[in-house]
């Protein structure tokens, strides 16, 4: 495993959740949440986080439709990924985030987070789940650790 960290991004409608791996790439922790502005503002904020935390790679959750088809959000996310790749100068990968928000909601309910606070934490937890799925698959490329989780996307 490498010594650089990986940044996970949940590109939401209103907010963007960020999660960060440990230096060994084993675990993901929620990091920050930023209000979604335009791609240039978001890229600048992500660039600052990359510098601060010695990030070597970015993983962005791709909102694939349940049928596997393309969605308007997926097209917007692809544009963001292309923008990040051009501006950041490091690898940016798409990762299937199907159902990560629903799983984040379940996690928040199970941990007794009050309904009024769930919305603010949902994006952080979704980013953590996206990144952890990526890290788990990276450690076990065969997918035997989690056969239900789809592989990374182009």
C-alpha positions as CSV (number, residue, x, y, z in Angstrom):
1,X,0.0,0.0,0.0
2,X,1.1,3.6,-0.6
3,X,1.7,6.3,2.0
4,X,-0.6,8.9,0.4
5,X,-4.2,9.4,1.4
6,X,-7.3,9.0,-0.8
7,X,-10.1,11.5,-0.8
8,X,-13.7,10.3,-1.2
9,X,-16.3,12.7,-2.7
10,X,-20.0,12.5,-2.5
11,X,-21.2,15.1,-5.0
12,X,-24.7,15.9,-3.7
13,X,-27.4,18.2,-4.9
14,X,-26.8,20.8,-2.3
15,X,-23.7,19.7,-0.4
16,X,-20.5,17.8,-1.1
17,X,-19.4,15.3,1.5
18,X,-15.7,14.4,1.8
19,X,-14.0,11.5,3.5
20,X,-10.3,10.7,3.9
21,X,-8.4,7.5,4.1
22,X,-5.8,6.7,6.6
23,X,-2.2,6.8,5.2
24,X,-2.2,3.0,4.6
25,X,-5.5,3.1,2.7
26,X,-7.4,0.8,5.1
27,X,-10.1,2.9,6.6
28,X,-12.2,5.9,5.6
29,X,-13.2,8.7,8.0
30,X,-15.7,11.5,7.4
31,X,-13.7,14.7,6.8
32,X,-15.7,17.8,5.8
33,X,-18.8,19.0,4.0
34,X,-18.9,21.9,1.7
35,X,-21.8,23.7,0.1
36,X,-22.0,22.9,-3.6
37,X,-21.1,25.9,-5.7
38,X,-19.8,25.8,-9.2
39,X,-17.1,23.3,-10.3
40,X,-14.3,25.9,-10.1
41,X,-15.1,26.8,-6.5
42,X,-15.4,23.1,-5.6
43,X,-12.2,22.2,-7.3
44,X,-10.4,25.0,-5.4
45,X,-11.7,23.8,-2.1
46,X,-10.8,20.2,-2.9
47,X,-7.3,21.3,-4.0
48,X,-6.7,23.0,-0.6
49,X,-7.8,19.8,1.2
50,X,-5.5,17.7,-1.1
51,X,-2.5,19.9,-0.1
52,X,-3.4,19.9,3.6
53,X,-3.7,16.1,3.8
54,X,-1.2,14.8,1.3
55,X,-3.8,13.2,-0.9
56,X,-2.6,11.2,-3.8
57,X,-5.9,10.1,-5.4
58,X,-9.6,11.3,-5.5
59,X,-12.6,8.9,-5.7
60,X,-15.9,10.5,-6.7
61,X,-19.1,8.7,-6.2
62,X,-20.9,8.1,-9.5
63,X,-24.7,8.2,-9.2
64,X,-25.6,5.3,-11.5
65,X,-29.3,4.6,-11.9
66,X,-30.6,1.4,-10.2
67,X,-31.0,-0.1,-13.7
68,X,-27.3,0.8,-14.4
69,X,-28.4,3.4,-16.9
70,X,-27.2,7.0,-17.2
71,X,-28.9,9.8,-15.3
72,X,-28.7,13.6,-15.4
73,X,-26.7,13.5,-12.1
74,X,-24.3,11.0,-13.6
75,X,-23.6,13.4,-16.5
76,X,-23.0,16.3,-14.1
77,X,-20.7,14.1,-12.0
78,X,-18.7,13.1,-15.1
79,X,-18.2,16.8,-15.9
80,X,-17.0,17.4,-12.4
81,X,-14.6,14.4,-12.7
82,X,-13.2,15.7,-16.0
83,X,-12.7,19.2,-14.4
84,X,-11.0,17.7,-11.4
85,X,-8.7,15.6,-13.6
86,X,-7.7,18.7,-15.6
87,X,-7.1,21.0,-12.6
88,X,-5.7,18.8,-9.8
89,X,-2.9,16.9,-11.5
90,X,-3.6,13.6,-9.8
91,X,-5.7,10.5,-10.5
92,X,-9.5,11.0,-10.1
93,X,-11.6,7.8,-10.3
94,X,-15.4,7.3,-10.5
95,X,-16.9,4.8,-8.1
96,X,-20.4,3.4,-8.2
97,X,-22.3,5.0,-5.3
98,X,-25.6,3.2,-5.9
99,X,-27.6,3.3,-2.7
100,X,-24.9,5.0,-0.6
101,X,-27.3,7.7,0.5
102,X,-29.9,5.2,1.5
103,X,-27.2,3.3,3.4
104,X,-26.0,6.5,5.0
105,X,-29.6,7.2,6.1
106,X,-29.9,3.7,7.7
107,X,-26.6,4.3,9.5
108,X,-27.8,7.6,10.9
109,X,-31.1,6.1,12.0
110,X,-29.3,3.1,13.7
111,X,-27.0,5.4,15.6
112,X,-30.0,7.5,16.8
113,X,-29.1,10.7,15.1
114,X,-32.1,13.0,15.3
115,X,-34.0,13.6,12.1
116,X,-33.1,17.3,12.0
117,X,-29.4,16.5,12.0
118,X,-29.5,13.6,9.5
119,X,-29.5,15.8,6.4
120,X,-26.3,17.6,7.4
121,X,-24.5,14.4,8.2
122,X,-25.8,12.3,5.3
123,X,-23.3,13.6,2.8
124,X,-20.4,12.9,5.1
125,X,-21.4,9.4,5.8
126,X,-22.2,8.7,2.1
127,X,-18.6,10.0,1.2
128,X,-17.2,7.6,3.9
129,X,-19.2,4.7,2.5
130,X,-18.1,5.4,-1.0
131,X,-14.5,5.6,0.0
132,X,-14.6,2.6,2.2
133,X,-16.1,0.5,-0.6
134,X,-13.3,1.7,-2.9
135,X,-10.6,0.9,-0.3
136,X,-12.1,-2.6,0.4
137,X,-12.2,-3.4,-3.3
138,X,-8.6,-2.1,-3.7
139,X,-7.4,-4.5,-1.0
140,X,-9.4,-7.4,-2.5
141,X,-9.7,-6.9,-6.3
142,X,-11.5,-10.2,-6.7
143,X,-14.5,-8.7,-4.8
144,X,-14.7,-11.7,-2.5
145,X,-14.9,-9.4,0.6
146,X,-18.1,-7.8,-0.7
147,X,-19.6,-9.5,-3.8
148,X,-22.5,-7.1,-3.9
149,X,-20.4,-4.0,-4.4
150,X,-19.9,-3.1,-8.1
151,X,-16.4,-2.4,-9.3
152,X,-15.1,1.1,-10.2
153,X,-16.5,2.8,-13.2
154,X,-14.6,4.4,-16.1
